[in-house]
């Protein structure tokens, strides 16, 4: 959507605010679905089937975006919200798969490779979408992504999902809602994830538009310029996960998670502040902007060894539930940022500097909460 929205907005006359609203609709759906998805996995013990069902749902909603958009803003927002609900099943399921199937000493490295794989999806989208749009118009991008995802979902459900058996429990299980609300590490996860999402959602939704508005790039050139930061992020995620597993026996899990999250927060904050200052002073060139964004996304990827894997430190069985609950605040923050970015750009004649400085401030607030509340030793959900 970050690439396809550019020709879509030109065809359908969307303002920057409307573009932000479209991005926020997906996030709204994700926020609505994340806690139920986490609870479902905790209740059923079937993360693989939940993951496959979610993939099928969000793929069909992705394909539905193409016919929905010309019908009006309401059908378009509905399709994007439905896609968010479906995608909400992904990470809670993966949290349980990792927490129960990966040894503690390998956990950061596994989550680093997983984070890199997620970045590869963004890279593929940025690389392939312009060619698909040139071939069949912007609707073809949604049909291609949705159709491919649905095919993968069916194969997954027929293999991994079909072989999964839910654990049998003698009595219905009560989920630990009160302990979640009282846990300082849970609040730390929510704050760090919220700050992380504000930057991540901006990067995914607005980087191509940034290069178009600031440097006058074409859709294809803007997409290409947006590729390198996510390539760097994929590499950094693997490195951060591997390094964290190596130093955790010496530093301890709590300090390792705090250090990784500090890199993941301060890197984007410093890089975006530099971008804003240079843009305000009319000193920003595209090579410098690309270098700063590479630094921002690469350092942000270190969160895979911070709040990303921290959930598995404090819970195995309820990792999906903890992720679902803490992600609600993160999605609200990210979605609000997406919409407010569009509104701010409309109000300031596409001046990105105030947006960049606001995101930087949010990063620092999230880091302060993480250092205050995080403790990997608090396993209160087992």
WOCOR-V913851 format. One record per pair of residues at least 12 apart in sequence whose ideal C-beta (glycine too) atoms are under 6 Angstrom apart, sorted by the first residue. I is the first residue (numbers start at 1). J is the second residue. Records with the same first field share a line. If there is no record, write none. Layout:
I = J + J
//
This chain:
2 = 204 + 205 + 208
3 = 129 + 208 + 223
4 = 138 + 141
5 = 19
6 = 219
7 = 138
8 = 138
15 = 346
16 = 342 + 345 + 346
17 = 342 + 343 + 346
19 = 342
20 = 338 + 339 + 341 + 342
21 = 339
22 = 80
23 = 205 + 338
24 = 335 + 338 + 339
25 = 77 + 80 + 81
26 = 80 + 83 + 84
27 = 331 + 334 + 335
28 = 81 + 335
29 = 81 + 84 + 85
30 = 84 + 87 + 88 + 331
31 = 328 + 331 + 332
32 = 85
33 = 85 + 88
34 = 88 + 324 + 327
35 = 324 + 325 + 328
37 = 88 + 89 + 92 + 324
38 = 92 + 320 + 321 + 323 + 324
39 = 321
41 = 92 + 93 + 96 + 320
42 = 318 + 320 + 321
44 = 166
45 = 166 + 167
46 = 164 + 166
47 = 93 + 96 + 97
48 = 160 + 161 + 164
49 = 161 + 164
50 = 89 + 93
51 = 89 + 93
52 = 153 + 156 + 157 + 161
54 = 86 + 89 + 90
55 = 153
56 = 150 + 153
57 = 86
58 = 83 + 86 + 87
59 = 146 + 149 + 150 + 153
61 = 79 + 82 + 83 + 86
62 = 83 + 142 + 145 + 146
63 = 142 + 143 + 146
64 = 79
65 = 79 + 142
66 = 139 + 142 + 143
92 = 320 + 323 + 324
95 = 311 + 319 + 320 + 323
96 = 319 + 320
98 = 110 + 312
99 = 312 + 316 + 319
100 = 316
105 = 245
107 = 309 + 312
108 = 241 + 244 + 245 + 305 + 309
109 = 241 + 242 + 245
111 = 241 + 304 + 308 + 309
112 = 237 + 238 + 240 + 241 + 304
113 = 238
115 = 237 + 304
116 = 234 + 237 + 238
119 = 230 + 233 + 234
120 = 234
122 = 230
123 = 227 + 230 + 231
126 = 223 + 226 + 227
129 = 141
130 = 219 + 220 + 223
132 = 144
176 = 381
179 = 380
180 = 325
184 = 373
185 = 314 + 374 + 375 + 378
187 = 373
188 = 369 + 370 + 373 + 374
189 = 307 + 326
190 = 326 + 329
191 = 366 + 369
192 = 261 + 307 + 366 + 370
193 = 307 + 326 + 330
194 = 329 + 330 + 333
195 = 362 + 363 + 366
196 = 303
197 = 330 + 333 + 334
198 = 333 + 334 + 337 + 359 + 362
199 = 268 + 300 + 359
201 = 334 + 337 + 338
202 = 359
203 = 297
205 = 338
206 = 341
207 = 226
208 = 222 + 223 + 226
210 = 352
211 = 225
213 = 350
215 = 286
225 = 290
228 = 294
229 = 293 + 294 + 297
232 = 294 + 298
233 = 297 + 298 + 301
236 = 298 + 301
237 = 301 + 304
240 = 302 + 304 + 305
241 = 304 + 305
244 = 256 + 260 + 305
253 = 313 + 376
254 = 375 + 376
257 = 306 + 310 + 376
258 = 371
260 = 302 + 305 + 306
261 = 306 + 307 + 370
263 = 299 + 302
264 = 300 + 302 + 303 + 306
265 = 363 + 367
267 = 299
268 = 296 + 300 + 363
269 = 360 + 363 + 364
271 = 292 + 295 + 296
272 = 356 + 359 + 360
273 = 360
274 = 292
275 = 292 + 356
276 = 353 + 356 + 357
279 = 353
280 = 353
311 = 323
313 = 376
314 = 378 + 379
315 = 381
318 = 381
341 = 355
//
